[in-house]
């Protein structure tokens, strides 16, 4: 090649080599974050390279009507200022949807994988590809909506049977579906739930699916609390695993994304309440294990009472007889003792006794006239041992499942971590 021609090519190429691959968008965003002193950092990610338009595949149905699938949530308890299922080890590993707009499938599977862990099961790697390839609505890499009806029937297939391909491939029709949900619902009858409604759904049912407007700036997120609110259409689905009222200027959601671990904080993010319409169409699932006696049995008398760790929920079946629990409470807090019935048929009554289980101290059936909840509030004057009896109002059944927890709600410390 002639020297003059070589020089000419280098001169033409220099501006191209000097230009960032995103056209300077990251630099402009970094300056914006610095100039406004925003509480998060940005940087290059796989998501920013692929582009939001190729990843954000959530499509709101034209006939979207959350009121048709909403059941009022209990309001019997004080919501803690901090809750995070991921910190408790109850959230499955972060996935990567890659260059396919299947966020809706990952946000559908995420709550079920978490519910299995919350119920005491081993981590299950469920197949998002089965939702992409086998759904009856024609959804795929170009978009879809919550597919929870598929988790009711036929249920969730395993990743090992239909691995994720990030493409619209054929359905693997011979897969088993070992995990099913009993139902699902929206946290609000309105498209945008309140912060309290989303918190309540997360606390009682586990991580929830949530939608948002994933902006271009959001794809560059690396750490901190994302607070750059930009208007736009709802286009992305994620899993909301918790919250922290002390994060950012006014509290933030903890979300698990499906853009791999190089995005955000190892695939997670903090997003401020109300930012990017986070939590739009939030939906929870009802996960019910196979009926029968559970792993905590037998605990059908005070002598065999199951220990309850304070602030940690346990899930049980009221299969054949009353259940008994034991715990010690200190004078530093007011405690809320509750049972929550996942299905309305499992109506429970709770009775608080002394340590020997001989002297009944208090009882409750319907908390605030809500038949799905029983609750008691205790403020000990000194460290005290208690036993608690959980009985069935309408008898026993292997399908009757409930959650029990002793939760500190008002303490001398500013906040109580779960």
SVG drawing of the C-alpha trace seen along z (x, -y; Angstrom):
<svg xmlns="http://www.w3.org/2000/svg" viewBox="-65 -20 70 57">
<polyline fill="none" stroke="black" stroke-width="0.4" points="0.0,0.0 1.3,-3.4 2.4,-5.5 0.1,-8.5 -2.9,-6.1 -2.0,-4.5 -1.8,-8.0 -5.1,-8.9 -6.8,-5.8 -5.4,-6.4 -6.6,-10.0 -10.1,-8.8 -10.0,-6.1 -8.9,-8.2 -12.3,-9.9 -13.9,-6.4 -11.4,-5.0 -11.8,-8.0 -15.6,-7.8 -17.2,-5.6 -19.3,-2.7 -22.4,-4.2 -21.9,-7.5 -20.9,-9.3 -24.1,-8.4 -22.3,-6.9 -20.1,-10.0 -23.2,-12.3 -24.9,-10.1 -21.9,-10.1 -21.7,-13.9 -25.5,-14.0 -25.0,-11.7 -22.1,-13.8 -23.7,-17.2 -26.9,-16.3 -25.1,-14.3 -27.3,-11.3 -26.9,-8.3 -25.9,-5.7 -23.1,-4.9 -23.2,-3.9 -20.9,-2.1 -20.8,0.2 -22.8,3.4 -23.9,6.2 -27.4,4.8 -26.2,1.3 -24.3,3.0 -27.3,5.1 -29.8,2.2 -32.9,1.9 -35.0,2.3 -33.7,5.9 -34.2,6.8 -37.3,5.1 -40.0,7.4 -42.9,6.9 -46.1,6.0 -49.1,4.8 -52.2,6.6 -54.9,4.4 -57.5,6.0 -55.3,5.6 -57.7,5.5 -55.9,6.2 -59.2,5.9 -60.3,9.2 -57.4,11.0 -57.1,9.1 -57.9,10.3 -57.5,7.7 -54.3,8.2 -54.3,8.4 -53.5,5.1 -53.1,6.5 -49.4,5.8 -46.9,3.0 -44.6,3.3 -40.9,3.4 -38.7,0.7 -36.4,3.3 -37.1,6.7 -34.9,8.6 -35.6,12.2 -32.3,12.3 -30.3,11.6 -32.2,14.5 -31.0,16.9 -34.5,17.3 -33.9,16.1 -32.5,18.2 -29.4,17.2 -29.4,14.3 -30.0,15.3 -29.2,13.7 -31.9,13.5 -29.3,12.4 -30.4,11.0 -34.1,12.0 -37.0,10.0 -38.1,12.7 -38.0,10.7 -41.6,11.6 -40.7,15.3 -37.9,14.6 -40.1,12.4 -42.8,15.2 -40.3,17.9 -38.5,15.8 -41.3,15.8 -41.8,19.5 -38.1,20.4 -38.1,18.1 -41.3,19.6 -39.8,23.1 -36.8,21.9 -39.1,20.1 -41.1,23.3 -37.9,25.1 -37.2,26.8 -33.9,27.0 -33.1,24.5 -34.9,25.3 -33.7,24.2 -36.9,23.9 -37.2,23.4 -38.0,20.0 -37.6,21.4 -40.6,23.6 -42.7,20.5 -41.2,18.9 -41.6,21.9 -44.8,23.6 -47.1,20.7 -50.5,20.7 -50.5,16.9 -47.8,16.6 -45.4,14.8 -41.7,15.1 -38.4,13.1 -40.4,10.2 -42.5,9.9 -45.1,11.3 -46.8,10.8 -47.0,12.6 -47.4,16.4 -48.5,17.5 -51.5,19.4 -48.9,21.9 -47.5,22.4 -50.9,23.4 -51.4,25.9 -49.3,27.7 -46.7,26.3 -43.1,25.4 -40.6,27.6 -37.0,28.0 -34.2,26.1 -32.5,29.5 -35.4,30.6 -35.7,27.4 -32.6,25.3 -32.7,21.6 -31.7,20.8 -32.5,17.0 -34.5,17.8 -38.0,18.9 -37.3,22.6 -39.7,25.5 -41.5,26.6 -40.1,29.7 -43.4,31.5 -42.2,34.4 -41.0,32.4 -42.3,33.2 -43.7,30.3 -42.8,31.0 -43.6,27.6 -47.1,25.9 -48.7,22.9 -52.2,22.9 -53.0,19.5 -51.8,16.0 -53.1,12.4 -52.3,8.7 -51.3,6.8 -53.8,4.0 -57.0,3.6 -55.3,0.7 -52.4,0.9 -50.0,-0.9 -50.1,0.6 -49.2,-1.5 -45.8,-0.9 -47.7,0.7 -49.5,3.2 -46.3,4.3 -44.6,4.7 -47.5,6.7 -47.5,9.1 -43.7,9.6 -43.9,10.2 -46.7,12.7 -46.2,14.5 -42.5,13.9 -40.8,12.0 -43.3,10.7 -43.2,10.0 -43.1,6.3 -43.1,4.2 -41.4,0.8 -40.2,-1.5 -36.7,-0.4 -35.0,-3.5 -31.7,-3.6 -30.0,-5.0 -31.2,-2.1 -29.2,0.3 -26.0,-1.5 -26.8,-1.1 -23.9,0.3 -24.5,-0.4 -26.3,-2.6 -30.0,-3.7 -31.3,-4.4 -33.3,-7.6 -33.3,-9.0 -37.0,-9.0 -37.8,-9.1 -41.2,-8.8 -41.9,-6.1 -44.0,-3.0 -44.0,0.0 -41.6,2.4 -39.7,4.6 -40.4,7.2 -38.2,8.0 -38.6,9.7 -39.0,7.5 -37.4,9.3 -37.5,6.6 -37.2,3.0 -35.3,0.6 -37.0,-2.6 -33.6,-4.1 -32.1,-3.7 -31.8,-6.8 -33.7,-9.9 -37.0,-8.2 -36.7,-4.4 -36.0,-1.9 -37.0,1.5 -34.5,4.3 -34.9,6.0 -33.5,9.0 -33.0,8.4 -32.4,10.9 -29.6,9.1 -26.7,11.1 -24.3,10.4 -22.3,7.7 -25.3,5.4 -25.9,3.6 -24.8,5.1 -24.2,8.7 -27.5,8.6 -29.5,6.8 -30.4,3.1 -31.9,0.6 -34.6,-1.5 -36.3,-4.4 -40.0,-4.2 -42.0,-5.7 -39.0,-5.7 -39.6,-4.4 -43.1,-3.2 -41.3,-0.4 -43.9,2.2 -46.5,1.6 -48.9,4.6 -47.1,6.3 -48.3,9.9 -47.8,12.5 -48.2,16.3 -49.8,18.9 -47.4,21.7 -48.6,24.9 -46.4,27.9 -47.7,31.4 -50.2,32.1 -49.5,34.2 -47.5,33.8 -44.6,31.3 -41.0,31.4 -41.7,29.9 -43.9,32.7 -44.5,34.1 -45.4,31.1 -48.9,32.0 -48.4,31.3 -46.5,28.8 -43.7,31.3 -42.9,31.6 -43.3,28.0 -41.3,26.8 -38.9,24.0 -39.7,20.7 -36.8,18.4 -37.9,14.8 -38.5,12.9 -38.2,16.0 -41.5,17.4 -42.2,21.1 -44.7,22.8 -46.8,25.7 -49.7,27.9 -52.5,28.4 -52.9,32.0 -54.2,34.2 -53.9,32.4 -53.1,29.1 -49.5,27.8 -47.5,26.5 -44.6,24.0 -42.1,22.7 -40.2,19.4 -38.6,16.9 -39.4,13.2 -37.4,10.4 -38.6,7.1 -36.9,4.9 -39.8,5.3 -43.4,5.6 -44.0,8.8 -46.6,9.8 -47.5,13.4 -49.5,14.4 -50.7,17.2 -51.6,16.4 -53.7,18.9 -52.6,19.2 -55.9,20.7 -59.2,19.6 -60.2,23.1 -57.3,23.3 -58.9,21.2 -56.7,21.3 -57.1,20.1 -54.0,19.4 -53.7,19.8 -50.8,18.4 -49.7,20.4 -47.1,20.4 -43.9,22.4 -45.5,25.7 -48.5,25.3 -50.9,25.5 -52.0,21.8 -53.7,20.1 -52.8,16.4 -54.5,15.1 -56.2,16.4 -57.3,15.0 -59.2,16.4 -59.9,13.6 -57.5,10.7 -59.3,7.5 -62.2,9.6 -59.9,11.1 -60.6,14.8 -57.2,15.5 -55.2,14.2 -54.9,14.8 -52.8,12.5 -51.7,11.6 -49.5,8.8 -47.2,9.4 -44.9,7.0 -43.1,9.0 -41.9,7.3 -38.9,9.7 -37.5,12.6 -40.3,15.1 -40.8,18.6 -44.0,19.2 -45.8,22.0 -48.3,21.4 -51.1,23.8 -52.4,23.5 -55.7,25.3 -58.1,25.7 -61.4,23.9 -63.0,26.3 -60.8,29.4 -57.8,30.6 -56.8,31.4 -53.5,32.1 -54.2,29.2 -54.5,26.7 -51.3,24.7 -50.4,21.7 -47.4,19.5 -46.5,18.7 -44.1,16.0 -43.2,14.2 -42.2,10.8 -40.6,7.9 -42.5,4.8 -41.7,2.0 -38.3,2.1 -35.9,-0.1 -33.6,0.0 -34.5,-2.2 -35.0,0.8 -35.1,4.5 -33.5,6.5 -35.2,9.7"/>
</svg>
